[in-house]
Amino acid sequence: MQREGCRMSGGLQEPARSGMITLDDLDNMTDELGTDSAYNSNGSIEEEAEPMDDGEQDRLLNYWQTVARGHEVDVPNEMAEPIQQLTRNSRNEERQRVPYLLLSRKEKCGEVLYEKRQYGKAKWACIKMQEERYEQSICLGFMKLMKYICEQNSSGLYLGMTIPILTIVHTDETQSEMARTVTLAYYLPPDFQEHTPQPTDQDIIIEEWQPTVVFTRSFAGATNEESIMREIHLLAELLESPELCVQDTFIVAGYTNPAAANRQNEIWFLQRP
């Protein structure tokens, strides 16, 4: 997984700051309406559930729009169909994780401090964002990926969600400040790895990432600039040789529905080639 473009280089929800909308907020909307999160999809094409009526679709869209307006982010009417598809399909699908090989694990008193994993070559759909705030970039970028997943691709198929959704973040070399530019990455399900549908949105790029070794540490709660920088520093203190990893590029991996009681995230360090 390389360092250029969209390639990899190198809990309890905290309230969003005024003027923000987080991916946690967006994912929580459909859950509050009685459905599972989009993260519960497994990427396979299941028999479709009964379609929602117009009233339910409007209710979902209006709910997203109401919450988003409070954070100064617009959810356009064209998001109605992707919102409906993710909600409908998540009712029948199980989560499918990105495959990896566990190389080693460091534990202390029964607690896993971090893991070392090997991820294989795979295709990912990526979009680079540069909004004023991290949470805004995540929100707007994820909506674009939603449309790609929900039939707005060259195959016209619903692709299905996979986990984790990755966010590639960059810092200065001293790891004291996070850059505004972030990249969201969605793992293409196995059925679409060989024959990958192309996005209709030119901002989304399909990348084939090479095998990569990562050091990962789990953490719970919301993801924002403060929590991400905190987790970077914590993992750097735990690693025996952090200098063997890329020093200015990190991955935030999101696994679980943010409305869950115990949210699961990870911070990833990338081992240098």
N, C-alpha and C positions, 0 to 999 in steps of 0.2 A: 504494500500500500504506500504510494508515493506521496511526496510533499507538495505537489503542485495542484492547482485547480481544486476540484472537489475531492480529490483522493485523500486518504488518511496520510498525514505526514507525521513526517516525523513520526410515608411518615405523616407528620402533621403538616398540613399546608400552611406556609407563611403567607400573610396578606400581601397582595401585590401593591407596589408603590403606586401613588396617584398617577394616572395617565398610562398605566400598563395593562396589558392582558397577557397572562402566561399560558403556556401549553396546558398547565394544570387546570386553569380556568376553563379552557375550551373542552378538554376531555371530561371534566366534571359535569358539564352541562347535560350531556346525553345520559350520564349515569343518574343524575337527579331526576331525570324523566322516566326512570324505571328500566333502563337498558344497561348492558355491559359497555365498557369502554371499547374504543376501536383497537386498543392494544390486545384485546382478547381474540383477535382473528388469527388464523393459522396459515393463510396464504393459499389454501386449496379452494377450488371452485365447488361449492356445495349446491345442492338443490335450493333454489330460492325460497325464502319464506313468503308468506302472503304479503303483497305490497301494502304499504301504509296508504290510508286514504289522504285526500288533500288536506283535511283538517289537521291530521297528525303531523304531516310534513310541514305545514305552516307553523304549527306550534313549536316544532323543533327549531326551525329557522328563526322564528321570533325570539325564542329563548336565547339562542346564540347571539343574535343581534343586540338584545337588551343588555346582556352582560358585557359584550364587546364595547358598546357605546360608553359604558362607564369607565372604560380604559382607553378611550380615544382611538379605538381600532374599529374599522368598518368590516362587517361580514356581508358581502354583497349577496343579492338574491340568487345569483348563479350558484351559490354554495348549497342551495336547498337540496339538490339531487345527491351530491356527494355526502352530505350529512345524513340523508335518508339511507343511502346504501351502506355506509359504515355502521349505522345503527342497526339496520335490518340484518346484515350479514353477521355481525358480531354476536347475535343471539344464538347462532348455530355452530359457530366455529371455535376451535380450540387454539391456544397459542402455539406457534411454531417458532422455536428459537434459532438464531444463527448458529450453525454447527461449529464446534471448536474441539481441540485436543488439549486436555489439562496436562501441563508439563510438571508443575510442582505447586505446592501450597505451603505457606508459612502460617503456623498457628501458635497461639500463646494461651495457656490455660483454657483450652477448648474453643477459643475464639479464632476464627479465620482472619488473619491480618491482611493478607493479600494472596492472590493466585497469579501464576504465570501460565499463559495460554498461547496456543498456536491457532490462528485463524487461517483458513485456506483461501486460495484464489476464488474470487466471486465477483459478481456484478452488483452494483449498487446504483440507485437513482439518487442524484445529489443536487442540491440547490444552495447557492451561496447567497447570504443575506447580509445587509449592512444598515440596519435601522439604528435609531438613536439609542435604544435600549435592547439589551439581550432578549428580554421577554417578548418584545415586539417582533424581533427578527424570528424567533422561534414560532410565534403565532402565525405570522404571515407566510413563512416558509412551509409550515406544516399544512396550511390550507392549500397551497399549490401542490404539494405532494398528494394530498387527499384527492384532488381532481385527477391527477395522473393514475392513482390507484383505482379510482371509480370511473373507469371506462373512457376517460379522456386520454386515450393512447391509440397507437396505430392498430391494435387488435380489436378495440372496442369492447374489451372484457374487463370485468371486475377482477383485479389482481389479488386482493386479499392482503391483510396486514401481517407483518412479521415483527418479531421483537429480538433485540432492542432496536428502537429508533436511536440513531447516533447523532450527536452534535459535536462537530469538530471545532475546537476553540483554540485561539492563539494568545500567547502572552509575550511580554518582552523577555529578554534572556535572563533577567533576574527574578522572573515570576512574581512581579509586584503589581502588574496591571494587565488586564485582559483587553484584547483588541475588540473593536466593534464588529468586525467581519466574522461571521460564523457560517458553518456549512451543515445543513441537515442531510442525513443519509438514510435511505430506506433500502434494506436488503431485498433483492428480487427473490420471490419464492422459487424453489427448485424447478417447478414446471416452466418457469420463464427464464431460467439462467442461460439456456442454450439459444432459444429463440426469444429475444427480449423485445417486448413492445416498445416502440419509440414514443416519447412524450410529444403531445401536441404543443405543450408550453416549451418554448425555446430556452427558457431559463433553467430548465431541468436537464441535466447531463447524465448520461449513462456511462459509468466508469467501471473498468475491470481492475479490481485491486489485487495486487500480488500477495502471497502469503506473508503474514505479519505476526510477530510475537509481541504480546502485550502483558503488562502487569496491571492487575485490576484490584480495586478495593470497593466494597459495597458501602453505601450510605443511604440513609432514609431522609425523606423530606422534600421540600421544594428545591428547584434548581434555579439559581440566579447568580449574578456576578459574585456576590459575597460567599455563598455556599460553595461555588465551584472553586474559587481561589483557596478557600479553607481546606477543601478536600485535596487539592493539589499539594499543598504544603504538608498535610498529614501523611500522604502516601510517600512523599519525598523523604520524610523523616524515617519511615519504616523500611525503605529499601536499603539493602546493603551497599549497592553501587548505583545510585541514581544517575550518576554521570554517564552510565551506559545507555541511558534513554534519551530520546529527543527532549530538548530543554525548553522549547517554545511552542509546542503543539500537543494538545491533549484531547481526549475523547470523553464526553459525558454520554453514558448509555442509560436509556430509560426503559424499564421492563414492565412496570405494573400500572394499573389504573390509578391516577393520582387521588381518586376518591377513596381508595382502599385505606384501611386502618394502618397498614404497615407498607408504605410505598418502597419500592426497590429501585435504586439507581446504582450506578457504578462510575468511578473515575478510572480512566485507562491511561497508562503511560506506554509509549511506543518504544520498543527496543530498537536501538540503532542497527542498521544493516551490518 
